[in-house]
Amino acid sequence: MKEYNGWPNKGTWLVSLRCESLEDVYATREHLEDVAAKLPPLVADLLTWAIGQVEWYHLEQVFDREES
């Protein structure tokens, strides 16, 4: 896996741009999963795949450290 702007991958970096706290990380993931559930199957599969590429644990660790 190739790093992207210091993040594990581009998906993780993109999510990090929209998060300011650990709560934002959780809310973003939940929102994306909710949206995917409402899309047509092919589009939902693609979004679900993209969600799976995000290193959520890494984001949780980064934003948890920032809040401590």
PLY file of the C-alpha trace (Angstrom):
ply
format ascii 1.0
element vertex 68
property float x
property float y
property float z
element edge 67
property int vertex1
property int vertex2
end_header
0.00 0.00 0.00
1.37 3.40 -0.99
1.28 6.36 1.39
-0.57 9.48 0.32
0.34 12.87 1.83
1.63 11.10 4.93
-1.53 8.99 5.33
-1.80 5.23 4.69
-3.75 5.79 1.43
-5.77 8.36 -0.49
-9.12 7.29 1.00
-7.84 7.75 4.54
-6.39 11.13 3.62
-9.67 12.28 2.04
-11.65 11.33 5.15
-9.06 13.07 7.36
-9.72 16.34 5.52
-13.32 16.30 6.70
-12.67 15.34 10.31
-11.69 17.54 13.20
-12.30 15.08 16.03
-12.73 11.42 16.87
-16.50 11.99 16.88
-16.24 13.25 13.29
-14.46 10.04 12.27
-17.28 7.91 13.68
-19.98 10.16 12.21
-18.34 10.17 8.77
-18.11 6.39 8.66
-21.70 5.99 9.79
-22.90 8.54 7.23
-21.05 6.83 4.37
-22.43 3.42 5.35
-25.98 4.85 5.55
-25.62 6.44 2.12
-24.28 3.20 0.62
-27.30 1.30 1.93
-29.63 3.56 -0.08
-27.82 3.39 -3.42
-28.37 1.04 -6.36
-26.44 -2.23 -5.91
-23.47 -1.52 -8.20
-22.90 1.97 -6.82
-23.39 0.67 -3.27
-20.79 -2.04 -3.89
-18.29 0.51 -5.17
-18.86 2.86 -2.22
-18.69 -0.03 0.24
-15.38 -1.08 -1.31
-14.05 2.48 -0.98
-15.18 2.65 2.65
-13.28 -0.57 3.26
-10.08 0.98 1.88
-10.08 3.71 4.52
-7.80 2.95 7.47
-10.42 3.79 10.11
-8.28 2.50 12.98
-5.48 4.84 11.90
-7.88 7.80 11.84
-9.22 6.85 15.27
-5.71 6.74 16.67
-4.72 10.09 15.15
-7.79 11.97 16.32
-7.82 10.26 19.72
-4.22 11.43 20.26
-5.15 14.96 19.27
-7.96 15.06 21.83
-5.77 13.80 24.70
0 1
1 2
2 3
3 4
4 5
5 6
6 7
7 8
8 9
9 10
10 11
11 12
12 13
13 14
14 15
15 16
16 17
17 18
18 19
19 20
20 21
21 22
22 23
23 24
24 25
25 26
26 27
27 28
28 29
29 30
30 31
31 32
32 33
33 34
34 35
35 36
36 37
37 38
38 39
39 40
40 41
41 42
42 43
43 44
44 45
45 46
46 47
47 48
48 49
49 50
50 51
51 52
52 53
53 54
54 55
55 56
56 57
57 58
58 59
59 60
60 61
61 62
62 63
63 64
64 65
65 66
66 67
